[in-house]
């Protein structure tokens, strides 16, 4: 999310661990191994009596990549397509229309955002446009003091109801589905964590996410990369290295288009990359009809690192055949409420310089601590 972008790019790599136990393949066209995510079927996820501990550990545990995918979710393929095909149309709306959809007060965390984020090089990111909205609540609160204190969480959605009326319906439908499936996954994450540490029922991941008003969807449109651009050859050319800050991120498989027409990506090296806890870089793939979920740092801290987050980035396609290729995707950042009291464990591996042992902070306070640290670090 925009408010945390400086923090994400400055975040150090997580502590080392053993190499993930995955079957890896190496493409002749790619310089890094390719891994298919651990997957769980929707029917398995629905069964609260199913023991999915091994799957959770493979995807989210200390030897995992911080990501797994859910397959065979009813209705998902059409909802994904309905929303992602709108991203190029949104990005190509007239400049004055998009300016009316911007919200500087929220640090561009509601509505349209383009060229506001900074790449690792410090330059504005002009290759990626974003549309932010809360798919669960249009107006999370009407309390003025909260809106002023937490504008990126407590503000109201902005919809292009005249210029692109289909967006609101498609955004909310996909966001709500990913949220509902994410809650099912969170339940099984809680079952896995409870085997290793004592947790109170109302402090589990599922409970925290279910009562939150802070969830934020992000529709992303990646403009075609410019051939010859020095940043276009980097591994993180479409999205810089970062680790998600919240609890659980739902993610669609990217849709590649040229002039709005869907097509397969001509460069097998393009896509999502993850840095493992042994400092190895791998390319990660999952089915276009699967929903991927990534662990965020807040969950890693609260779970005592039983569930782990990992840094990731996105590489743009390269080569002559990639000219004019666009990419659209959607992410749902599921995170605690701004007023949610987070009871941090005694032993903390991330941000231990900020969080005292057994501290109790709201998510809003915790987020502000991170922003204060990393904005200051960026400016000095």
C-alpha positions in Angstrom: 0.0 0.0 0.0 1.1 3.5 -0.7 1.6 4.6 2.9 4.1 1.8 3.5 6.0 1.9 0.2 9.2 3.5 1.7 9.2 1.0 4.5 8.9 -1.9 2.1 11.8 -1.0 -0.1 14.0 -0.4 2.8 13.1 -3.5 4.7 16.1 -5.8 5.3 16.0 -9.4 4.2 14.6 -11.9 6.8 16.9 -14.0 8.8 18.5 -17.0 7.1 17.0 -20.5 7.4 17.4 -23.7 5.5 16.6 -23.9 1.8 12.9 -24.6 1.1 12.1 -28.3 0.3 10.5 -27.8 -3.1 11.0 -29.5 -6.5 12.7 -26.9 -8.6 13.0 -26.6 -12.4 15.4 -24.4 -14.3 14.4 -23.0 -17.6 17.1 -22.4 -20.3 15.6 -18.9 -20.7 15.6 -18.0 -17.0 18.5 -17.6 -14.7 16.6 -18.6 -11.6 14.8 -21.9 -10.5 11.0 -21.9 -11.0 8.7 -23.2 -8.3 5.0 -24.1 -8.3 3.3 -23.0 -5.1 2.0 -25.5 -2.6 -1.8 -25.7 -3.2 -4.9 -26.4 -1.2 -8.3 -27.2 -2.8 -11.3 -25.1 -1.9 -13.2 -28.2 -0.7 -10.3 -29.0 1.7 -10.3 -25.4 2.9 -14.0 -25.5 3.6 -13.6 -28.6 5.9 -12.8 -27.2 9.4 -12.1 -30.8 10.5 -9.4 -31.3 7.9 -5.8 -31.3 9.1 -4.0 -29.0 6.7 -0.9 -28.6 8.9 1.5 -30.1 6.4 0.2 -27.8 3.6 0.3 -24.7 5.8 3.9 -25.6 6.9 5.0 -26.2 3.3 3.7 -22.8 2.2 4.0 -20.6 5.2 6.4 -22.3 7.6 10.0 -21.5 8.3 11.1 -23.6 5.3 8.4 -22.2 3.0 8.2 -19.3 0.6 5.5 -17.4 2.5 3.0 -18.2 -0.3 0.5 -20.9 -1.2 -2.5 -21.1 -3.6 -6.1 -22.2 -3.3 -7.5 -24.1 -6.3 -11.1 -24.7 -7.6 -12.8 -21.7 -6.0 -16.3 -21.6 -7.4 -17.0 -18.5 -9.5 -13.5 -17.1 -9.2 -12.3 -17.4 -12.8 -15.0 -15.2 -14.2 -14.7 -12.6 -11.3 -11.0 -12.4 -11.9 -11.4 -11.8 -15.6 -14.2 -9.3 -15.1 -12.0 -7.1 -13.0 -8.6 -7.5 -14.6 -9.9 -6.7 -18.1 -11.0 -3.3 -16.7 -7.5 -2.3 -15.6 -6.2 -1.2 -19.1 -9.4 0.8 -19.6 -9.0 2.5 -16.3 -5.4 3.4 -17.0 -6.3 4.9 -20.4 -9.1 7.2 -19.1 -8.4 10.9 -19.8 -5.9 12.5 -17.5 -8.4 14.9 -16.0 -10.8 12.1 -15.2 -8.0 10.2 -13.4 -6.9 13.3 -11.5 -10.5 13.6 -10.1 -10.0 10.0 -8.8 -6.8 10.8 -6.8 -6.8 11.3 -3.0 -3.5 13.0 -1.9 -4.8 13.3 1.7 -4.6 9.5 2.0 -1.2 9.4 0.5 -3.0 8.1 -2.6 -4.3 5.0 -0.7 -7.8 5.6 -2.1 -8.6 5.9 -5.8 -6.1 6.3 -8.6 -2.3 6.4 -8.0 0.4 6.7 -10.7 4.0 8.0 -10.4 3.6 8.6 -6.6 5.6 5.6 -5.4 9.4 5.4 -5.4 11.4 2.6 -7.0 14.5 1.1 -5.3 16.5 3.6 -7.4 14.6 6.5 -5.8 12.9 7.5 -9.1 9.1 7.7 -9.3 7.5 4.5 -10.5 5.8 5.4 -13.8 5.4 1.8 -15.0 2.7 0.9 -12.5 -0.7 2.4 -12.0 -2.9 1.4 -9.0 -6.5 1.8 -8.0 -7.1 1.4 -4.2 -10.4 0.8 -2.5 -11.8 -1.1 0.5 -14.0 -3.9 -1.1 -15.8 -4.7 2.2 -16.7 -1.2 3.4 -17.2 2.0 1.3 -17.0 4.2 4.5 -15.1 2.4 7.3 -15.9 5.2 9.8 -17.4 8.6 9.9 -15.4 9.7 13.0 -13.5 12.8 11.9 -10.6 12.3 14.4 -10.0 8.8 13.1 -10.1 9.9 9.4 -7.6 12.7 10.2 -5.3 10.3 12.1 -5.5 7.3 9.8 -6.5 8.7 6.4 -5.1 5.8 4.4 -7.3 3.3 6.4 -10.3 5.4 7.5 -11.0 7.4 4.3 -13.9 6.5 1.9 -13.8 4.8 -1.4 -13.7 6.9 -4.7 -15.4 5.3 -7.7 -15.5 6.4 -11.3 -19.2 5.9 -11.5 -19.6 8.0 -14.6 -16.4 7.1 -16.5 -16.2 3.4 -15.7 -19.3 2.3 -13.7 -18.4 -1.5 -14.1 -15.3 -1.1 -11.9 -17.1 -0.8 -8.5 -19.2 -3.9 -9.0 -16.3 -6.0 -10.3 -13.8 -4.7 -7.7 -16.2 -5.5 -4.8 -17.2 -8.9 -6.1 -13.6 -10.2 -6.5 -12.4 -8.5 -3.3 -15.2 -10.1 -1.2 -14.6 -13.5 -2.6 -10.8 -13.4 -1.9 -11.6 -12.1 1.6 -14.0 -14.9 2.3 -11.6 -17.6 1.1 -8.8 -15.8 3.0 -10.8 -16.2 6.2 -11.1 -19.9 5.6 -7.3 -20.1 5.1 -6.8 -18.0 8.3 -8.8 -20.5 10.3 -6.4 -23.4 9.3 -3.4 -21.1 9.9 -4.7 -20.7 13.5 -5.0 -24.4 13.9 -1.4 -24.9 12.8 0.0 -22.1 15.0 -1.9 -23.4 18.0 0.1 -26.6 17.9 3.3 -24.7 18.6 2.2 -21.8 20.9 -0.6 -20.7 23.2 -3.1 -18.4 21.6 -6.4 -16.9 22.8 -9.3 -17.5 20.5 -10.1 -13.9 19.9 -6.4 -13.1 19.0 -6.1 -15.6 16.2 -5.6 -14.5 12.6 -9.2 -15.4 11.6 -10.8 -13.3 14.4 -8.5 -10.4 13.8 -9.2 -10.3 10.1 -13.0 -10.9 10.4 -13.6 -7.9 12.7 -11.2 -5.5 10.8 -12.4 -2.5 8.8 -8.9 -1.9 7.3 -8.8 -4.3 4.3 -7.6 -2.7 1.1 -7.8 -3.9 -2.5 -5.4 -2.8 -5.1 -6.0 -3.2 -8.8 -2.7 -2.9 -10.6 -1.9 -2.0 -14.2 1.7 -2.4 -15.4 2.3 -0.2 -18.4 4.5 -1.7 -21.2 8.1 -1.4 -20.2 10.3 0.7 -22.4 13.0 -1.2 -24.3 16.4 0.3 -23.6 15.3 1.7 -20.2 18.1 0.9 -17.8 15.6 0.0 -15.0 13.8 -2.3 -17.5 16.6 -4.9 -17.3 16.4 -5.4 -13.5 14.8 -8.3 -11.8 12.4 -5.9 -10.0 11.6 -3.8 -13.1 7.8 -4.0 -12.7 7.7 -4.0 -8.9 10.5 -3.4 -6.5 11.6 -5.8 -3.7 9.3 -5.6 -0.7 7.7 -7.6 2.1 4.0 -7.2 2.7 3.3 -5.3 6.0 -0.1 -6.5 6.9 -1.5 -10.0 7.8 -2.5 -11.9 4.7 -2.4 -10.8 1.0 -4.7 -12.4 -1.5 -3.3 -12.3 -5.1 -4.6 -13.1 -8.6 -2.4 -14.5 -11.3 -1.5 -11.6 -13.7 -3.3 -11.1 -17.0 -1.1 -10.1 -19.9 -2.6 -8.1 -22.7 -1.6 -6.1 -25.8 -3.9 -3.2 -26.7 -6.4 -4.7 -24.3 -6.4 -8.2 -25.9 -5.5 -11.0 -23.6 -2.5 -13.1 -24.6 0.2 -15.4 -23.0 3.4 -13.7 -21.8 6.1 -14.0 -24.5 8.9 -14.0 -21.9 9.0 -17.0 -19.5 11.3 -15.2 -17.2 8.8 -12.5 -16.4 6.7 -12.7 -13.3 6.8 -13.1 -9.5 10.1 -13.7 -7.7 10.7 -14.5 -4.1 13.9 -14.3 -2.0 14.1 -17.3 0.3 15.3 -17.3 3.9 18.6 -18.8 2.6 19.0 -15.7 0.4 18.2 -17.7 -2.8 16.0 -16.1 -5.5 13.3 -18.2 -7.2 10.5 -17.6 -9.7 7.1 -18.6 -8.3 4.2 -19.6 -10.5 0.5 -20.7 -9.8 -2.5 -21.4 -12.0 -4.4 -18.5 -13.5 -7.6 -19.8 -11.9 -5.9 -20.1 -8.4 -5.9 -17.5 -5.7 -2.5 -17.1 -4.1 -2.0 -16.0 -0.5 1.1 -14.5 1.0 1.9 -14.0 4.6 2.6 -10.5 5.9 5.0 -9.3 8.5 2.3 -8.6 11.1 1.3 -12.2 11.0 4.9 -13.4 11.2 5.4 -11.4 14.4 2.1 -12.4 16.1 2.6 -16.1 15.3 6.1 -16.1 16.7 7.4 -16.8 13.2 5.5 -20.1 12.9 4.1 -18.3 9.8 6.7 -16.5 7.8 6.8 -13.6 5.2 9.3 -13.3 2.5 10.5 -10.5 0.2 9.2 -10.6 -3.4 9.3 -8.5 -6.6 7.9 -8.6 -10.2 10.0 -8.7 -13.4 8.7 -7.2 -16.6 8.9 -9.2 -19.9 12.0 -8.5 -22.1 12.8 -8.9 -25.8 11.3 -7.7 -29.1 8.2 -10.0 -28.7 7.4 -8.2 -25.4 6.9 -4.8 -27.0 3.5 -3.3 -25.9 2.8 -6.1 -23.3 0.7 -4.9 -20.4 0.0 -6.7 -17.1 -3.0 -6.5 -14.8 -3.5 -8.1 -11.4 -5.3 -7.6 -8.1 -4.1 -7.8 -4.5 -6.2 -7.8 -1.4 -4.3 -6.7 1.7 -6.0 -8.2 4.6 -4.8 -6.5 7.8 -5.9 -5.8 11.4 -8.2 -2.9 12.3 -6.5 0.4 13.1 -7.8 0.0 16.7 -6.9 -3.7 17.0 -4.7 -4.4 20.0 -1.8 -6.5 19.0 -0.2 -8.5 21.8 3.3 -9.1 20.6 5.2 -12.1 21.8 8.2 -12.0 24.1 10.7 -13.0 21.4 10.5 -10.8 18.3 12.6 -11.4 15.1 11.3 -8.5 13.0 11.5 -4.8 14.1 12.7 -5.8 17.5 14.3 -2.4 17.8 10.8 -0.9 17.7 8.7 -3.4 19.7 9.4 -4.1 23.4 8.9 -7.7 24.6 5.3 -8.5 25.3 4.2 -5.1 24.0 0.6 -4.2 23.3 0.1 -1.8 20.4 -2.8 -1.0 18.1 -2.2 -1.8 14.4 -2.5 1.9 13.7 0.2 2.7 16.3 2.4 0.0 15.0 2.0 1.2 11.4 2.9 4.8 12.4 6.0 3.6 14.2 7.2 2.0 11.0 6.4 5.0 8.9 8.1 7.3 11.3 11.2 5.2 11.2 11.4 4.6 7.5 10.3 8.0 6.2 12.9 9.6 8.5 15.5 7.1 7.3 14.6 7.9 3.6 14.9 11.7 4.2 18.2 11.7 6.1 
